[in-house]
Amino acid sequence: MKATYEDRMGGSVHLSEDERSVIILDQTELPNRTIYLDLDTAEKIYDAIKRLAVRGAPAIGICAAYGIYILARQLENEPYASFKEKLTEKGDYLISSRPTAVNLSWAVKRMLKIVEDNDDVKKIINLLHDESIAIHNEDIEMCYRVSEYGLSLLKPGDGILTHCNTGPLATSKYGTAIGPALLGKERGIDFHVYADETRPLLQGARLTSYELHKAGVDVTLICDNMASQVMKNGWVQACFVGCDRIAANGDVANKIGTSGVAILAKHYGIPVYSCGPTSTIDTNCPTGSDIKIELRDPEEIRTMWYKEPMAPEGVKCYNPSFDVTDHELLTGIITDQGIVYPPFDVNLKKLFENRKD
Ligand code: MRU
C-alpha cells in the first residue's frame, strides 16, 4: 500500500512499493484535489519537476534521488560502461529541469558518485537504493533540526511572516521556515503565521495555508502587497523564509518576492531568517549574482488561475521564479547544523568545518 501524505505528514515524495516508480503528491492540484502520480520514466520526472507537480528545493532533490534509483533499475542488464553513460545522461537531463534550487544537482551528483566509484552494476543498484533512502531520511532529520533551531528564536504568541511554501510538502517532514510553527504546535506552543500568497504561482495560498490550517496552526493568508501593512501593525516579530540556494557569502535565492519581504522587514526592524538544510548551501557559488535564476512561462502571469486572460494577449511579461536576498538583509541563516550569523562568508565556512555529523 502506498504511504500517503496524510499518513505520514512526511513529505510529498515516496518510492513506490515495487520500487519501480517515484510516487508524488501532485502539488499543482492542492488544495482542492489529492492526486498521486506514478513517475516511472525520466521524462515523467522531468515534467513533474518542471511544472511544479513536485517542488520545493529538498523535495525536488529527494524526487531526483529516487528517480536515479528507479532509472538505474531499468538499466540493470547493461554492461557497466553503457549503464554509467546512460544513467549519467539521464541525471544531466533531470538536473536541467530547473536551474536554481541546488538540491536537485546536489542529489543527482551524490547518486552518480556511487556509479563513478564502483563498477558492478548489481552492487551499484543496491547502493543507489540505500543512498536514495538516506537522502530522504537525512532530510527528515535536517528539517527537524532546522525547526528546533527556529523554535528557539521564538516566544509563544509571536507573529511570523513567511513567503512561498516550505512545509512537509516541499521537503520531507516539518519543513524548514514553517517547521518551527508546526513543531511548536506539536508541543502546545502557538504562533500566528502570516502567509504571503506568493504570486504568481500562489504556493503560499495553495500550499502553506493548507498545511498550517490542516495542522491547526493559526494562519492568516495575505496578498504579497499586504506584508508591509501587517508589519506596520506590529503583528510580525520575525520573518522566516526558505531558500533554494545559499551562496558562500550568505546571499540567498528563494521564491520571487523574498527579497522584498527582507527589505520591508529591515525598515520595520524585524529580524529575517532564511531557513534551510545544509544541502541547500552551495559553497562553490561565491555570491548571489552567480546563481542562475529560472525564468518561467509568461502565461503563469497572464492567464493561469483566471476564467479569462487577465492581461492582453501578446503583452510582455517578466516572470522570474526566484530573487536573491542580499546577505546584508538577513539576521541569520537557520540550518540543521546551527544558526549562522554574520559575517556569513566566514561563518558558513566554519559550519562545514565543524559539522556535527
Ligand atoms: O518554485 P518553488 O515553489 O519550487 O520555490 C520554492 C521555494 O522558493 C521554497 O522557499 C524553497 O524551495 C525552500 S522549500 C523548503
Boltz pocket constraint, residues with backbone or C-beta under 6 A from the ligand:
constraints:
  - pocket:
      binder: B
      contacts: [[A, 52], [A, 55], [A, 56], [A, 57], [A, 58], [A, 101], [A, 163], [A, 164], [A, 165], [A, 166], [A, 167], [A, 170], [A, 171], [A, 175], [A, 176], [A, 177], [A, 203], [A, 241], [A, 242], [A, 243], [A, 244], [A, 253], [A, 254], [A, 255], [A, 256], [A, 275], [A, 321]]
      max_distance: 6.0
